[in-house]
Amino acid sequence: MKGAPMRFSPVSLSLKEGRPCLIREATPEDGPALFELERAVVQAREGLVKLPDELPADAAAFTARREAAGLHRQDGTAFPLVATAPGGALLGEASFLRPSYRMLRHGGVLGIGVHPDAQGLGVGRALMHHLLAWLRAHRDVNGDRIHRVELQVRGDNPRAQALYRSFGFVLEGTRRDFLRTEEGVWVDDLLMGLLLHPERP
């Protein structure tokens, strides 16, 4: 099956407590809101490996970094989603980025972040569900599909690990004492992977 890279159709849904949410494809115009989201997550000191003073200087620099990473390419390389509340406030984001090397393009890296104020509402689960469904359905212009998804998660983040396992991710490796917190605590980095088509394409 050949054709243009598949685009994501927006999905309206209800989170826990009935809160409405829209899952849609991220665009370059989301740069400032994504910058504020990342800053809030970093300041909450949950899950990431960077400190507040290691963030880009401003939204423009942050957006330029995303653009340089290729997160808004329209060629089937990048799959960025955001979850928004009524009025457009950003609740979370998830993305999948494929490498440029042809022997590796059947896989890629997934990243996800949820605003601290939206934790526990099911935002992360909704983003994961729709992003993985998008990846499973995707076909390249030559008919090839995405086979492997991997991600990294801190060893001291059991909630995120449980979420990933619920979608079928398995632990593939551990980088011991990968990071050291400001308090001097050593934390492992876990590599988890998921095969979207275990029978292989």
Salt bridges, closest charged atoms under 4 A:
GLU17 OE1 - ARG19 NH2 3.22
GLU25 OE2 - ARG7 NH2 2.11
ASP30 OD1 - ARG24 NH2 2.78
GLU36 OE1 - ARG39 NH2 2.72
GLU38 OE2 - LYS50 NZ 2.60
GLU46 OE1 - ARG159 NH2 3.81
ASP117 OD2 - HIS115 ND1 3.81
ASP140 OD1 - ARG98 NH1 2.94
ASP140 OD1 - HIS138 NE2 3.02
GLU150 OE1 - ARG148 NH2 3.09
ASP156 OD2 - ARG154 NH2 2.81
GLU172 OE1 - ARG148 NH2 2.62
GLU182 OE1 - ARG45 NH2 3.18
ASP189 OD2 - ARG175 NH2 2.98
GLU199 OE2 - ARG145 NH2 3.00
